[in-house]
Structures are given as structure tokens and as C-alpha cells.
Amino acid sequence: MSIQRHDAGPRMSKAVVHNDTVYLAGLTADKAKGKSVTEQTKEILSLIDGYLATCGTDKSKLLRANIWITDMKTFGEMNAVWDAWVSPGNTPARATVEAKLAAPEYNVEIMVVAAK
């Protein structure tokens, strides 16, 4: 059984690869912290692209996505960025819920699972 951990810390790893599946932690936008949902979503999706590439895969192989937003009124704003980014014909199973996040400056958190 092969397990690879990327950006592993004492609490969590940002990415874990087990066999042919890549699991990303919930990612937030540190550079766009406190900025709009659009800016935060763009940064997070860029981070996802980077971690998936590091793990040997890409967004066309997404299996599942969980998205947390702090206000459902921004659902359309987040979706506009998501829809422009997601691989056409390869959309994952997805859930989006409204939730409080770890810090009030975060408006979006996204977690994905992908095949290799």
C-alpha cells in the first residue's frame, strides 16, 4: 500500500495520494483573504491545479468536490468562477453548503478528490 503526503504538517497534509486517488484538504485563499468570493475562488482553484499537477493528475479527473461558502447569496458569484474553470464534460460530483469557516476573512473553502 502506497501513501504519499504533500505539504504535510502536524495537523494535516494539503494532499494525500493513495494508489490512484488524490485527496486534497479543504483549501482557502491566503493571498485573497478578506477579498471577494470571486478572487478567493480563483486563488483556490489555482491552488487546486497546482496540487493536482504535483500529484500527477489534473482537473479533468476530478471525482468529487465539496465547497463551503459563508453566504449562499454569493453562490452565483462562486459558480461563475467554477464554471469557467471546471473541465467541460468532466464535472465531478459536487456539494455546496453554507458554513462558518476557520476565520472571518475566508469566504470560500474547496476540497476535491481526483483520480490519477
C-alpha positions in Angstrom: 0.0 0.0 0.0 1.5 3.3 -1.2 0.6 6.6 0.5 2.3 9.9 -0.4 1.7 13.1 1.6 2.4 16.6 0.2 2.8 19.7 2.4 2.4 17.6 5.5 2.1 19.4 8.8 1.4 18.4 12.4 -2.4 18.8 11.8 -2.9 17.8 8.2 -1.5 17.3 4.8 -2.6 19.5 1.9 -2.6 16.5 -0.5 -2.6 12.7 0.0 -2.1 10.2 -2.7 -3.3 6.6 -2.1 -2.9 4.2 -5.0 -4.6 6.0 -7.9 -6.6 8.5 -5.9 -5.6 12.1 -4.9 -7.3 13.7 -1.9 -6.9 17.4 -1.3 -7.5 19.1 2.0 -10.0 21.9 2.2 -8.2 24.9 0.6 -8.7 28.5 1.4 -7.3 31.7 -0.3 -4.5 33.2 1.8 -3.5 35.8 -0.7 -7.1 36.9 -1.3 -8.1 36.6 2.4 -10.7 39.2 3.1 -11.4 39.9 -0.6 -14.3 38.9 -2.8 -15.7 35.5 -3.3 -14.6 35.7 -6.9 -11.0 36.5 -6.0 -10.9 33.8 -3.3 -12.4 31.2 -5.6 -9.9 32.0 -8.4 -7.0 31.6 -6.0 -8.3 28.3 -4.5 -8.9 26.8 -8.0 -5.3 27.8 -8.9 -4.0 26.1 -5.8 -6.1 23.0 -6.7 -4.5 23.0 -10.2 -1.0 23.2 -8.6 -1.6 20.4 -6.1 -3.2 18.1 -8.7 -0.2 18.7 -11.0 2.2 17.9 -8.2 0.3 14.6 -7.6 0.3 13.7 -11.3 -3.2 14.5 -12.3 -5.5 17.4 -13.3 -9.0 18.8 -13.1 -10.3 16.7 -15.9 -10.0 13.7 -13.5 -12.0 15.2 -10.6 -14.3 12.8 -8.9 -15.8 14.9 -6.1 -15.8 18.4 -4.8 -17.1 19.8 -1.6 -17.5 23.6 -1.4 -18.2 25.7 1.7 -19.3 29.3 1.3 -20.1 31.7 4.2 -23.2 33.2 2.5 -25.5 31.5 -0.1 -26.1 34.9 -1.6 -22.6 34.5 -3.2 -23.4 31.1 -4.7 -23.8 32.5 -8.2 -20.6 34.5 -7.9 -18.6 31.4 -6.8 -20.3 29.3 -9.6 -19.3 31.8 -12.3 -15.7 31.2 -11.4 -16.1 27.5 -11.0 -18.0 27.1 -14.3 -15.2 28.9 -16.2 -12.6 26.7 -14.6 -14.1 23.2 -14.5 -13.2 20.8 -17.3 -16.2 20.6 -19.7 -17.7 17.1 -19.8 -15.7 16.1 -16.8 -17.6 17.7 -14.0 -17.3 16.0 -10.6 -20.0 15.0 -8.1 -20.3 18.2 -6.0 -21.9 19.6 -2.9 -22.0 23.2 -1.8 -23.1 24.3 1.7 -23.2 27.5 3.7 -20.9 27.3 6.8 -18.8 29.4 9.1 -15.1 28.9 8.1 -12.0 29.0 10.2 -11.5 32.7 10.1 -14.0 35.5 9.2 -11.7 36.7 6.3 -12.4 33.4 4.4 -15.5 33.3 2.3 -14.8 30.0 0.4 -13.2 26.7 1.1 -12.9 23.9 -1.5 -11.9 20.3 -1.1 -11.6 17.8 -4.0 -10.8 14.2 -4.8 -9.4 13.2 -8.1 -8.3 10.0 -10.0 -4.7 9.8 -11.3 
